[in-house]
Amino acid sequence: QVQLAESGGGLVQAGGSLRLSCAASGGSVSPYGMGWFRQAPGKERDFVAAISWTGSGTYYADSVKGRFTISKDNTENTLYLQMNSLKPEDTAVYYCAADPDISSFSRNYYKENQYDYRGQGTQVTVSS
């Protein structure tokens, strides 16, 4: 059973940067597509970014495109999200997720129910 643990969240001023990590244990996620989602208070959980199991395909929500970069280190069994030029509207709890069904990943990467495994989340707060 794969378990995911996010870290790297915190409080940052607008315009600043943070790097989130998602460490996997209990199994290798190298053959999995993986993604990041976020949930702001009182709102639904939204797609942020995703990466194919090879790392060759990356996908971003329009709201973060050009500011966030998703990457995956299969040797470390870890997913990353580099967040630059942060805005107050980026404030949310960020969750990572893993999807072993690579056959449909490229069509459904933005759907949270595509993913079988999820972490507990890490809080990101951006002050203005």
C-alpha positions, 0 to 999 in steps of 0.5 A, spaced: 500 500 500 503 506 497 503 512 502 504 519 501 506 524 505 507 532 503 512 537 506 514 544 505 508 548 506 508 554 510 507 562 510 510 566 505 509 573 502 506 574 495 511 574 490 515 569 494 517 561 492 516 555 496 517 547 494 513 542 496 515 535 496 511 528 496 515 522 499 512 515 497 513 509 502 510 502 501 512 501 494 515 505 488 511 510 484 516 510 479 510 507 474 505 511 477 502 518 474 502 523 479 499 530 481 497 536 486 491 538 488 489 544 492 483 546 497 482 553 499 477 554 505 470 553 503 472 551 496 472 544 492 479 541 491 482 543 485 487 540 480 494 544 480 499 540 476 500 533 474 506 529 471 506 522 467 509 516 469 515 517 465 516 525 466 515 526 459 508 529 460 506 535 464 500 538 465 498 545 469 491 548 471 491 555 467 491 559 474 498 556 475 501 555 468 508 559 468 509 559 475 509 552 478 513 546 476 512 539 477 517 534 477 518 527 479 524 523 482 523 516 481 530 514 484 528 518 491 520 516 490 518 523 491 514 528 487 515 535 487 512 542 486 516 548 485 511 554 486 514 561 484 511 568 484 506 566 489 499 570 490 494 570 496 489 566 491 494 560 492 493 559 499 490 552 500 492 546 503 496 542 497 495 534 496 499 530 492 496 524 489 498 517 485 495 514 479 497 507 477 492 507 471 497 509 466 492 507 460 487 513 462 492 518 465 493 523 459 485 523 459 483 524 466 489 527 470 485 533 472 480 528 475 481 527 483 477 520 482 483 518 477 488 517 483 488 511 488 492 514 493 492 521 496 496 524 502 494 528 508 496 535 505 500 541 507 498 548 508 501 554 504 499 561 506 501 567 502 500 573 505 499 580 501 
